């Protein structure tokens, strides 16, 4: 559940995919970097140290990157949770059902990158990594070091996160039914207020025209956009 901060009148809603800030928080937990509650500088420690990492995110392509969602209702009975009689607050949250992603992290030879690589390969974490909130611990498997190749292509299998998205009308496979899923997602943090900064995210089997931001690499059958 990657909570959208701008809607909470009836329920808290989630982004469809893990976004970069949440992913950096997860990677920070793996190597023991502190989060928002222990922030002592302009940014939380995990963001200050990891924001330069380039990542690529590939959702479950069999589902065309769109995960089922359901509203969950539960009670918050902490005394100060509500001014209602009894202090009971009914919380409604939208949760993703069985989401999964292939995550690629581009090597940058930094000390923090090497710590992440070592901990992932050894299957250990300093803090429990979770998907948006601590009700949802992350399951991390199939860890591998892979070799990528720079790719000059107009077809991308991962999320493309940029404000310069222009699509063509060709599909990657002949006679394939085209699909497009777009979402505005957090890509960074504002230094002054710790608010999210946003860009357009897109997953499609159509060709991209004039893709200028990020790095495109290939691995096996995937063409990957790093941002």
Helices and strands as residue ranges (DSSP letters): H 20-31, G 36-38, H 45-50, E 55-59, G 61-63, E 69-76, G 85-87, E 89-96, E 101-105, H 111-122, E 149-150, E 160-161, E 167-171, E 180-189, E 196-204, E 206-208, E 215-219, E 222-226
